[in-house]
Every structure is written in structure tokens, then in C-alpha cells.
Amino acid sequence: MALAAVTLTSCSFIDDFDFEVADGAVSMDDAGMRDGGEPMDGFAVDGPAAPDGGDDGVCMDPCLGDAVGDFDTSQGAGALLWSYLRDERDADGLGYSSLTAGTLHGAPAWTDGSPPPAIVSCGTSSEGPCAAAEGRLLLEADQPGDGSDPALVFVAPADGTYAVVATVVSVAGAPELTISRISRHDVVATADFSGAGSLTETVDLLEGERAVIRVAPAASPGGPVSLAASIRVSRFVAGAPLADCQLVAPFTTDTPLALGCSPSSLTEAGSVNTSPTSGPSGAYGSGRRFEENASLEADGVRMDYTGDFTIQLWVNVDNLADGEPFVFSDLNAADAANAGGVNLRVRRVGADNEFEAEYAFPLPTPAPSDPSITCAASCRGSIVAPMPPLDEWHFFRLVRRTDTDEVRLCIDGERVGTGWLDADIEVPSPGDVRFGGTGVSGTDVFNGSIDDVRVFSRALPCGD
């Protein structure tokens, strides 16, 4: 469902964005911004009174959630709710459970006598721990982001792009503030704060999906950290309702073959399990199991790999018995003049399991500035990395960054390989997108499951 157009120039915090850096603190220029992005056109961090009503603590359209104004002492309450949140991937999908003092990863938590992580509203208080956090939330964490850190969670009321803006003062230690989509692996932006600064990011979300904002020590072990923050989430429309989204195959139980941010749908060949097992309440996706000569194809859906892009998906490989199957593919190699696209495939090399990401592109006109490029008709690159344990779910992310002339491969949030791709080279719109093998009998059979495939026109964090 598309959002109605809203012109957003700024959105007031408690202090209407008039944030002064405290003595001894650092501005955001020195605060270790690690997402590589800039606020989208049309969105201003500084500016006049907000179009959401302008009153301190009042969150009106297009503001949808205010961490201070909406704060509720009950875990899981409010428009921008707070929680000790664990996301967990199993065969039925990605679900959530709220953490208490006895449920951290199925084992007792905080049994060493230390206090649990805390999130406290200092909207009207300047006493005690709120002395350095008046008018903001105080977020404390004593774990290196392993699931016990406190999180703010926003649930999207409709498909669209949402702006998350935070102004932060570091109270103790070196805290890290992270914005993620759905799971802690799907990081959208991360920033380290050693003093004061701000973080502005946009997040493409489908209806009912979550944006998770959390704090944790920037390093492990990092010791206890705390920061004071004002955080708001607003609707942000600049062009398309989903500004950076090119393709989403969520494989939800309601629309198993529908594509998000695309009017098309998937067609299947072979034995694809399109009747997902019902997952737990609040689960995201149940995956698609591919058997025999199975594949799914997005007819007429062409990706735009010009400039930065990100391809990501969850993969569960049962075995590597048959060929070198393509998990994701839209690479056209048959016609050198139109070659381009990306292959993500799993393959066995000798006795070892390896994962390969392959990309291809034509030689541009004029030729790239780097004289080391000598390919005649087309250029290719690939990244080969050890395959993680089989028969388990893993989160794969392939990212092109034009600012570093790189293609990066991350698995479960860690960079495992890097390839080269000159920023001068434009990757053309290739063939139709295909998931799970080639669909050709007896060739490159993928044995496993795929879930939540997404392609974005931006470079999301990957080993940044």
C-alpha cells in the first residue's frame, strides 16, 4: 500500500533539532559514522519548526513515533516501543521473543547479580541518572550486542520509507547506536559515539515490518555504556513510496509468490514448496524449499545495478550434491554486448564447501579511468568464501560501494570477501531475476531453502 505524498523538511525533537555540542564532546563529523550514506534529498536535519505540530514532545503527522513522548514504562508498549528483544530464525521463519532475566538465548540472563540493561525516560527529570539526559531517553547496555541490549522498535503501518533521526549524547563509555530492519543482521546504519552527535537514516519497510534501534558497546568486550538520545520516526516520501527498494520476495504466508516494491509476481518451475508451514506469531517469512529441478523466476523484473546496490537474502543449504546451483541469478553472459548481472551460487571445491558471488558487466564507453582494465568485450569479477555450516539459516549480503571501487560479501553480518568494481563501470539491467537453480533438468540443482530476498539501490553496511 503506497503512502500519500508528504513534504518533509524537518521533524522536531524535544529541542527542534537545535542541538549544541557540549564541552569536550565531538560532533558527528568525528563520531565514526559507518553507514557511508547521506540523508536523502528533501530531508533536512536542521531547520525551522517541524510540520508535525512543533510543540515539544508532541508527535503529529508525519511524525509517527517519538521515543520520549511515546515512552511507556511497560516493555513492548507505545508507538515507538522498547524491549529487550531477541530475534530468532528457525524453519518456520524469523520470530521475536521479549527477554526477561531468565530467557536470554534460552539460558538464565544477568545471573551474575549485575543490573539488567535499562531504558529510562528523562523527559521531565534531571535528577540522578537523568542529570546528563534531561529531555531525552537514557539507554544503558552492559553486553556487546548479543541480544540483551535494550532496543526501540517501530512497526510500519504501511509500505513505505521511514526516516529515523536521533540526537545523542554519550554519557558513559563508547556506545554504538544501530538501526536494523527486522533482524539484528539486517543492519541499515551504525554509528559510534564518543561524545555528541546525530544519526539520520531512512528505512524501507513493508507493512507490519519492524525497524529496530539499539545501543550496545562499540567493541567486545567494551564494558557498560550509556547514552542520552532523542529519537523520532517519521514518514518520508521522496519519489517512490519505497525509495531505495527494487525487489522484495518476502514469502509471507498470505502472498507466497508476490513481490514487494514491484507489480510483478514469481512463476515456478519444478518442485518448489509454495505452501509454507505456519510460523509462530509475528514471524517474518517461512522460506521456500527448492527440490529436484526447482526455480522461481520474476518475469520481466530487471534490477538496476547502476551505482551502489545491495543484494541480500536468507539461505539454508541442505547439501551440495548436485552441481553449482544459483541461489540468486540475473546474469546474462550469452551476449557480450549486453552482459551484466549477478550470480550468487554455492559450489563445492574439492573437499571444501565454498560460496561464490559472481558479477559481470560490459566495458563502458568511454573506458574507465583505471588503465589496469584490459578486458575486451566484458569484465567479470567473483568473490569466493568458505561456506558456513550447512543445514542452517545464514544471512547473505552482497554490496557494491562506488566510493571504494569494491564489491563486498558478508555472511551473518561479517565480511568474508571483497572484489573489485571500478566506480566508472555501469552494470546494465540484465535478465529476469531467478531464485534457486537454473530450472534445467539435471543441472545445478539447489537443495535448500531461500527466504526474504531484497535488492536495494544503496550500499548497506557490510564490514564497514
Backbone hydrogen bonds in HBPLUS format (Angstrom, degrees):
<---DONOR---> <-ACCEPTOR-->    atom                        ^
c    i                          cat <-CA-CA->   ^        H-A-AA   ^      H-
h    n   atom  resd res      DA  || num        DHA   H-A  angle D-A-AA Bond
n    s   type  num  typ     dist DA aas  dist angle  dist       angle   num
A0044-ALA N   A0009-THR O   2.99 MM  35  5.38 141.8  2.14 124.6 136.4     1
A0016-ASP N   A0013-PHE O   3.21 MM   3  4.68 172.6  2.22  99.1 100.0     2
A0018-ASP N   A0015-ASP O   2.92 MM   3  5.68 161.1  1.96 131.4 132.9     3
A0019-PHE N   A0017-PHE O   2.85 MM   2  5.44 125.4  2.15 110.7  94.1     4
A0025-ALA N   A0022-ALA O   2.99 MM   3  5.39 161.4  2.03 133.2 134.8     5
A0196-ALA N   A0026-VAL O   3.19 MM 170  5.49 138.7  2.37 132.4 144.0     6
A0030-ASP N   A0027-SER O   2.97 MM   3  5.62 153.4  2.05 116.1 123.2     7
A0031-ALA N   A0028-MET O   3.10 MM   3  4.69 159.9  2.14  97.6 103.9     8
A0034-ARG N   A0190-THR O   3.10 MM 156  5.62 152.5  2.18 164.6 166.6     9
A0043-PHE N   A0040-MET O   3.14 MM   3  5.85 149.1  2.24 144.0 144.4    10
A0058-VAL N   A0055-ASP O   3.07 MM   3  5.37 166.4  2.09 130.0 130.4    11
A0063-CYS N   A0060-MET O   2.74 MM   3  5.13 142.3  1.88 136.9 127.9    12
A0235-ARG N   A0062-PRO O   3.00 MM 173  5.43 160.4  2.04 149.3 150.4    13
A0064-LEU N   A0233-VAL O   2.81 MM 169  5.69 167.4  1.83 152.8 156.0    14
A0065-GLY N   A0233-VAL O   3.16 MM 168  5.11 140.6  2.32 149.3 145.9    15
A0233-VAL N   A0065-GLY O   2.91 MM 168  5.11 156.2  1.97 148.1 152.6    16
A0070-ASP N   A0066-ASP O   2.82 MM   4  5.45 157.4  1.87 146.4 152.0    17
A0067-ALA N   A0231-ILE O   2.88 MM 164  5.33 178.6  1.88 166.1 166.4    18
A0071-PHE N   A0068-VAL O   3.27 MM   3  5.22 156.9  2.33 101.6 108.5    19
A0077-ALA N   A0074-SER O   3.26 MM   3  5.73 136.5  2.47 145.1 138.4    20
A0076-GLY N   A0082-TRP O   2.75 MM   6  5.49 156.8  1.80 165.8 171.8    21
A0081-LEU N   A0153-VAL O   3.00 MM  72  5.24 116.7  2.41 168.2 153.9    22
A0153-VAL N   A0081-LEU O   2.73 MM  72  5.24 161.8  1.76 150.6 156.4    23
A0083-SER N   A0151-ALA O   2.84 MM  68  5.35 148.1  1.94 153.9 161.3    24
A0151-ALA N   A0083-SER O   2.81 MM  68  5.35 151.1  1.89 154.7 164.6    25
A0099-LEU N   A0084-TYR O   2.58 MM  15  4.99 173.2  1.59 155.3 156.7    26
A0086-ARG N   A0097-SER O   3.01 MM  11  5.41 159.0  2.05 160.0 166.2    27
A0097-SER N   A0086-ARG O   3.01 MM  11  5.41 146.3  2.12 149.2 158.6    28
A0088-GLU N   A0095-GLY O   2.93 MM   7  5.47 161.6  1.97 153.7 157.1    29
A0095-GLY N   A0088-GLU O   2.97 MM   7  5.47 162.6  2.00 157.9 155.2    30
A0090-ASP N   A0093-GLY O   3.02 MM   3  5.49 170.2  2.03 147.4 149.4    31
A0093-GLY N   A0090-ASP O   3.10 MM   3  5.49 164.3  2.13 114.1 119.1    32
A0094-LEU N   A0284-TYR O   3.30 MM 190  4.93 164.7  2.32 116.4 121.0    33
A0284-TYR N   A0094-LEU O   2.67 MM 190  4.93 143.7  1.80 130.7 142.4    34
A0103-THR N   A0100-THR O   3.43 MM   3  5.51 174.3  2.43 114.6 113.6    35
A0109-ALA N   A0101-ALA O   3.09 MM   8  4.97 149.2  2.19 116.9 122.3    36
A0107-ALA N   A0104-LEU O   2.91 MM   3  5.45 166.5  1.93 122.1 126.5    37
A0118-ALA N   A0140-GLU O   3.22 MM  22  5.03 140.5  2.38 114.8 126.1    38
A0140-GLU N   A0118-ALA O   2.81 MM  22  5.03 171.2  1.82 155.2 154.4    39
A0120-VAL N   A0138-LEU O   2.91 MM  18  5.16 158.9  1.96 145.3 152.1    40
A0138-LEU N   A0120-VAL O   2.78 MM  18  5.16 168.2  1.79 159.1 163.3    41
A0122-CYS N   A0136-ARG O   2.84 MM  14  5.32 150.1  1.93 151.3 161.4    42
A0135-GLY N   A0122-CYS O   2.62 MM  13  5.42 153.6  1.69 145.1 138.0    43
A0130-CYS N   A0127-GLU O   2.97 MM   3  5.26 149.1  2.07 137.6 133.0    44
A0131-ALA N   A0128-GLY O   3.14 MM   3  5.71 159.6  2.18 123.1 123.9    45
A0133-ALA N   A0130-CYS O   3.01 MM   3  4.70 158.9  2.06 100.1 106.6    46
A0136-ARG N   A0133-ALA O   2.99 MM   3  5.47 150.1  2.08 145.7 143.8    47
A0137-LEU N   A0229-ALA O   2.86 MM  92  5.25 177.8  1.86 147.8 147.2    48
A0229-ALA N   A0137-LEU O   2.87 MM  92  5.25 152.2  1.94 142.8 152.1    49
A0139-LEU N   A0227-LEU O   2.90 MM  88  5.50 170.3  1.91 165.9 167.5    50
A0227-LEU N   A0139-LEU O   2.97 MM  88  5.50 149.2  2.06 147.9 157.6    51
A0141-ALA N   A0225-VAL O   2.95 MM  84  5.49 161.9  1.98 153.0 155.9    52
A0225-VAL N   A0141-ALA O   2.86 MM  84  5.49 161.1  1.89 164.9 171.1    53
A0152-LEU N   A0213-ILE O   2.66 MM  61  4.97 166.1  1.68 155.3 159.0    54
A0213-ILE N   A0152-LEU O   2.76 MM  61  4.97 173.7  1.76 160.0 161.9    55
A0154-PHE N   A0211-ALA O   2.93 MM  57  5.20 160.9  1.97 150.6 156.8    56
A0211-ALA N   A0154-PHE O   2.83 MM  57  5.20 156.1  1.89 150.8 159.0    57
A0156-ALA N   A0209-GLU O   2.90 MM  53  5.64 165.7  1.92 168.6 169.4    58
A0208-GLY N   A0156-ALA O   2.86 MM  52  5.19 172.9  1.86 147.9 149.6    59
A0160-GLY N   A0205-LEU O   2.94 MM  45  5.71 154.5  2.00 163.2 171.0    60
A0205-LEU N   A0160-GLY O   2.97 MM  45  5.71 173.2  1.97 168.5 167.4    61
A0161-THR N   A0241-PRO O   2.82 MM  80  6.07 107.3  2.36 168.1 168.1    62
A0236-PHE N   A0161-THR O   2.97 MM  75  5.56 153.2  2.04 159.8 151.5    63
A0162-TYR N   A0203-VAL O   2.91 MM  41  5.21 164.4  1.93 139.9 144.3    64
A0203-VAL N   A0162-TYR O   2.77 MM  41  5.21 152.5  1.84 147.2 156.7    65
A0163-ALA N   A0234-SER O   2.82 MM  71  5.22 159.1  1.86 154.3 159.3    66
A0234-SER N   A0163-ALA O   2.94 MM  71  5.22 154.3  2.01 143.7 152.2    67
A0164-VAL N   A0201-GLU O   2.73 MM  37  5.33 173.7  1.73 169.5 171.8    68
A0201-GLU N   A0164-VAL O   2.94 MM  37  5.33 161.8  1.97 153.6 159.6    69
A0165-VAL N   A0232-ARG O   3.05 MM  67  5.53 163.3  2.08 156.5 161.9    70
A0232-ARG N   A0165-VAL O   3.00 MM  67  5.53 156.2  2.06 153.4 161.1    71
A0166-ALA N   A0199-LEU O   2.91 MM  33  5.24 154.2  1.97 150.4 158.4    72
A0199-LEU N   A0166-ALA O   2.95 MM  33  5.24 154.6  2.02 145.8 152.1    73
A0167-THR N   A0230-SER O   2.99 MM  63  5.36 150.5  2.08 145.6 155.0    74
A0230-SER N   A0167-THR O   2.98 MM  63  5.36 153.2  2.05 149.1 157.8    75
A0168-VAL N   A0197-GLY O   2.88 MM  29  5.43 174.2  1.88 156.9 158.0    76
A0197-GLY N   A0168-VAL O   3.02 MM  29  5.43 152.2  2.10 147.0 150.3    77
A0169-VAL N   A0228-ALA O   2.80 MM  59  5.10 150.8  1.89 151.0 158.5    78
A0228-ALA N   A0169-VAL O   2.78 MM  59  5.10 166.8  1.80 155.4 158.2    79
A0170-SER N   A0195-GLY O   2.57 MM  25  4.90 164.4  1.59 154.6 160.1    80
A0171-VAL N   A0226-SER O   2.95 MM  55  5.37 152.7  2.03 129.7 135.4    81
A0172-ALA N   A0226-SER O   3.12 MM  54  5.11 162.5  2.15 138.5 135.2    82
A0226-SER N   A0172-ALA O   3.04 MM  54  5.11 155.2  2.10 138.0 135.5    83
A0218-ALA N   A0174-ALA O   3.02 MM  44  5.93 153.5  2.09 167.6 166.1    84
A0193-PHE N   A0175-PRO O   2.98 MM  18  5.70 170.7  1.99 171.4 170.7    85
A0176-GLU N   A0216-ALA O   2.75 MM  40  5.36 149.0  1.84 162.5 173.3    86
A0216-ALA N   A0176-GLU O   3.06 MM  40  5.36 145.6  2.18 142.1 152.3    87
A0177-LEU N   A0191-ALA O   2.94 MM  14  5.49 164.2  1.97 164.4 164.2    88
A0191-ALA N   A0177-LEU O   3.00 MM  14  5.49 153.9  2.07 150.9 159.3    89
A0178-THR N   A0214-ARG O   2.95 MM  36  5.45 163.8  1.98 157.0 162.3    90
A0214-ARG N   A0178-THR O   2.99 MM  36  5.45 158.5  2.04 151.3 157.8    91
A0179-ILE N   A0189-ALA O   2.85 MM  10  5.26 167.3  1.87 156.8 160.2    92
A0188-VAL N   A0179-ILE O   2.76 MM   9  5.54 168.4  1.77 151.5 154.5    93
A0189-ALA N   A0179-ILE O   3.24 MM  10  5.26 157.5  2.29 141.4 143.3    94
A0180-SER N   A0212-VAL O   2.84 MM  32  5.09 157.4  1.89 146.8 154.4    95
A0212-VAL N   A0180-SER O   2.88 MM  32  5.09 161.8  1.91 141.1 147.2    96
A0181-ARG N   A0186-ASP O   2.81 MM   5  5.38 163.8  1.84 156.8 158.9    97
A0183-SER N   A0181-ARG O   2.68 MM   2  5.75 135.7  1.87 115.7 100.6    98
A0182-ILE N   A0210-ARG O   2.80 MM  28  4.93 161.2  1.84 149.7 153.5    99
A0186-ASP N   A0183-SER O   3.10 MM   3  5.45 131.2  2.35 105.7 117.2   100
A0187-VAL N   A0185-HIS O   2.90 MM   2  5.65 134.8  2.10 107.2  93.4   101
A0209-GLU N   A0206-LEU O   2.95 MM   3  5.58 164.9  1.97 143.5 145.2   102
A0457-SER N   A0244-ASP O   2.73 MM 213  5.00 155.4  1.79 143.0 151.7   103
A0246-GLN N   A0455-VAL O   2.80 MM 209  5.36 165.8  1.82 159.8 156.8   104
A0247-LEU N   A0455-VAL O   3.33 MM 208  5.11 153.6  2.40 135.7 135.6   105
A0455-VAL N   A0247-LEU O   2.91 MM 208  5.11 149.1  2.01 145.2 147.6   106
A0248-VAL N   A0260-GLY O   3.21 MM  12  4.62 131.3  2.46 135.6 130.0   107
A0260-GLY N   A0248-VAL O   2.64 MM  12  4.62 156.7  1.69 142.6 147.3   108
A0249-ALA N   A0453-VAL O   2.79 MM 204  5.03 158.2  1.84 148.2 154.2   109
A0453-VAL N   A0249-ALA O   3.23 MM 204  5.03 140.5  2.40 132.3 128.9   110
A0258-ALA N   A0255-THR O   3.28 MM   3  5.41 169.1  2.29 111.8 115.1   111
A0266-LEU N   A0257-LEU O   3.02 MM   9  5.26 157.6  2.07 153.1 159.1   112
A0267-THR N   A0297-GLU O   2.86 MM  30  5.28 160.3  1.90 146.8 152.1   113
A0297-GLU N   A0267-THR O   2.78 MM  30  5.28 158.6  1.82 152.1 159.6   114
A0269-ALA N   A0295-SER O   2.89 MM  26  5.26 153.5  1.96 154.5 155.1   115
A0295-SER N   A0269-ALA O   2.82 MM  26  5.26 140.7  1.97 150.4 150.8   116
A0291-GLU N   A0271-SER O   3.09 MM  20  5.34 149.0  2.19 150.4 159.1   117
A0273-ASN N   A0289-ARG O   3.02 MM  16  5.29 169.8  2.03 156.6 159.5   118
A0283-ALA N   A0280-PRO O   2.98 MM   3  5.44 144.1  2.11 146.9 141.9   119
A0288-ARG N   A0450-ILE O   2.79 MM 162  5.37 144.5  1.91 144.2 155.5   120
A0450-ILE N   A0288-ARG O   3.03 MM 162  5.37 147.3  2.14 134.2 141.6   121
A0290-PHE N   A0448-GLY O   2.77 MM 158  5.64 170.6  1.78 178.2 178.4   122
A0294-ALA N   A0291-GLU O   3.11 MM   3  5.54 122.1  2.47 126.0 141.2   123
A0296-LEU N   A0435-PHE O   2.95 MM 139  5.13 155.4  2.01 145.8 152.4   124
A0435-PHE N   A0296-LEU O   2.76 MM 139  5.13 161.7  1.80 154.0 160.0   125
A0298-ALA N   A0433-VAL O   2.81 MM 135  5.28 166.9  1.83 157.7 162.1   126
A0301-VAL N   A0298-ALA O   3.21 MM   3  5.58 166.4  2.23 131.4 129.7   127
A0400-ARG N   A0309-PHE O   2.89 MM  91  5.31 168.6  1.90 154.4 157.7   128
A0310-THR N   A0456-PHE O   2.99 MM 146  5.11 149.5  2.08 141.2 143.3   129
A0456-PHE N   A0310-THR O   2.87 MM 146  5.11 158.1  1.92 146.5 153.9   130
A0311-ILE N   A0398-LEU O   2.82 MM  87  5.12 161.4  1.85 152.2 158.7   131
A0398-LEU N   A0311-ILE O   2.72 MM  87  5.12 167.4  1.74 159.8 164.3   132
A0312-GLN N   A0454-ARG O   2.91 MM 142  5.38 161.8  1.94 160.1 163.7   133
A0454-ARG N   A0312-GLN O   2.85 MM 142  5.38 162.4  1.88 159.3 161.1   134
A0313-LEU N   A0396-PHE O   3.01 MM  83  5.46 150.5  2.10 144.2 151.1   135
A0396-PHE N   A0313-LEU O   2.87 MM  83  5.46 171.5  1.88 169.0 166.8   136
A0314-TRP N   A0451-ASP O   2.92 MM 137  5.02 173.4  1.92 161.0 159.2   137
A0451-ASP N   A0314-TRP O   3.01 MM 137  5.02 153.5  2.08 139.7 140.3   138
A0315-VAL N   A0394-HIS O   2.87 MM  79  5.41 161.4  1.90 156.0 162.2   139
A0394-HIS N   A0315-VAL O   2.91 MM  79  5.41 145.6  2.03 140.9 151.7   140
A0316-ASN N   A0449-SER O   2.88 MM 133  5.03 158.3  1.92 155.3 152.1   141
A0449-SER N   A0316-ASN O   2.78 MM 133  5.03 154.8  1.84 143.6 152.0   142
A0391-ASP N   A0317-VAL O   2.65 MM  74  5.40 170.3  1.66 152.1 153.1   143
A0318-ASP N   A0447-ASN O   2.81 MM 129  5.50 153.3  1.88 136.4 143.5   144
A0346-VAL N   A0325-PRO O   3.24 MM  21  6.06 141.4  2.39 163.7 170.4   145
A0437-GLY N   A0326-PHE O   2.62 MM 111  4.70 160.3  1.65 146.0 151.6   146
A0327-VAL N   A0344-LEU O   2.63 MM  17  5.51 143.6  1.76 147.7 160.7   147
A0436-GLY N   A0327-VAL O   3.06 MM 109  4.60 157.5  2.11 111.8 117.9   148
A0328-PHE N   A0344-LEU O   3.15 MM  16  5.05 158.3  2.19 137.7 142.7   149
A0344-LEU N   A0328-PHE O   2.77 MM  16  5.05 161.0  1.80 160.1 158.6   150
A0329-SER N   A0434-ARG O   2.91 MM 105  5.25 145.8  2.03 154.5 158.7   151
A0434-ARG N   A0329-SER O   2.82 MM 105  5.25 147.5  1.93 148.6 159.5   152
A0330-ASP N   A0342-VAL O   3.13 MM  12  5.76 148.1  2.23 147.2 156.8   153
A0431-GLY N   A0330-ASP O   3.25 MM 101  5.08 136.7  2.45 141.7 141.1   154
A0332-ASN N   A0340-GLY O   2.83 MM   8  5.51 159.1  1.87 159.6 164.1   155
A0340-GLY N   A0332-ASN O   3.23 MM   8  5.51 141.6  2.38 129.4 139.5   156
A0338-ASN N   A0335-ASP O   2.95 MM   3  5.40 142.5  2.09 111.3 122.0   157
A0339-ALA N   A0336-ALA O   3.47 MM   3  4.93 171.5  2.48  94.9  96.7   158
A0360-ALA N   A0341-GLY O   3.09 MM  19  5.64 157.0  2.14 153.1 156.8   159
A0343-ASN N   A0358-GLU O   2.67 MM  15  4.94 168.5  1.68 155.7 158.1   160
A0358-GLU N   A0343-ASN O   2.75 MM  15  4.94 165.8  1.77 151.4 156.2   161
A0345-ARG N   A0356-GLU O   2.89 MM  11  5.41 172.8  1.89 168.6 169.6   162
A0356-GLU N   A0345-ARG O   2.83 MM  11  5.41 169.3  1.84 173.2 175.3   163
A0347-ARG N   A0354-GLU O   3.00 MM   7  5.61 173.7  2.00 163.8 163.6   164
A0354-GLU N   A0347-ARG O   2.97 MM   7  5.61 161.5  2.01 164.6 170.5   165
A0349-VAL N   A0352-ASP O   2.93 MM   3  5.33 147.9  2.03 149.4 157.9   166
A0352-ASP N   A0349-VAL O   2.96 MM   3  5.33 149.4  2.05 135.8 134.2   167
A0387-MET N   A0353-ASN O   3.08 MM  34  5.31 168.7  2.09 124.6 122.3   168
A0355-PHE N   A0385-ALA O   2.78 MM  30  5.37 167.3  1.80 165.5 170.0   169
A0385-ALA N   A0355-PHE O   2.97 MM  30  5.37 159.8  2.02 152.6 159.2   170
A0357-ALA N   A0383-ILE O   2.87 MM  26  5.09 160.2  1.91 148.8 155.6   171
A0383-ILE N   A0357-ALA O   2.75 MM  26  5.09 148.4  1.85 145.2 156.0   172
A0359-TYR N   A0381-GLY O   2.91 MM  22  5.42 167.2  1.92 153.9 156.2   173
A0381-GLY N   A0359-TYR O   2.93 MM  22  5.42 155.1  1.99 161.8 161.6   174
A0361-PHE N   A0379-CYS O   3.02 MM  18  5.49 153.4  2.09 157.6 159.5   175
A0379-CYS N   A0361-PHE O   2.79 MM  18  5.49 171.9  1.79 176.5 179.0   176
A0373-ILE N   A0370-ASP O   3.39 MM   3  6.24 175.5  2.39 123.5 124.7   177
A0412-ASP N   A0395-PHE O   2.69 MM  17  4.80 163.5  1.72 145.3 151.3   178
A0397-ARG N   A0410-CYS O   2.91 MM  13  5.11 151.3  1.99 153.5 153.5   179
A0410-CYS N   A0397-ARG O   2.82 MM  13  5.11 163.4  1.85 155.3 160.6   180
A0399-VAL N   A0408-ARG O   2.84 MM   9  5.08 161.1  1.88 147.9 154.4   181
A0408-ARG N   A0399-VAL O   2.71 MM   9  5.08 161.0  1.74 151.2 156.0   182
A0401-ARG N   A0406-GLU O   2.91 MM   5  5.38 167.6  1.92 153.1 156.6   183
A0406-GLU N   A0401-ARG O   3.14 MM   5  5.38 160.5  2.18 152.1 153.2   184
A0421-LEU N   A0405-ASP O   3.08 MM  16  5.06 167.5  2.10 115.5 117.5   185
A0407-VAL N   A0419-GLY O   2.94 MM  12  4.86 154.2  2.01 122.3 123.5   186
A0419-GLY N   A0407-VAL O   2.68 MM  12  4.86 167.3  1.69 154.2 158.6   187
A0409-LEU N   A0417-GLY O   2.94 MM   8  5.22 164.6  1.96 155.3 152.1   188
A0416-VAL N   A0409-LEU O   2.82 MM   7  5.86 163.1  1.85 154.7 159.9   189
A0411-ILE N   A0414-GLU O   2.91 MM   3  5.44 152.6  1.99 153.2 150.0   190
A0414-GLU N   A0411-ILE O   3.15 MM   3  5.44 169.6  2.16 113.7 116.7   191
A0425-ILE N   A0422-ASP O   3.03 MM   3  5.60 160.6  2.07 117.0 123.0   192
A0443-THR N   A0440-VAL O   3.09 MM   3  5.56 161.2  2.12 140.8 138.0   193
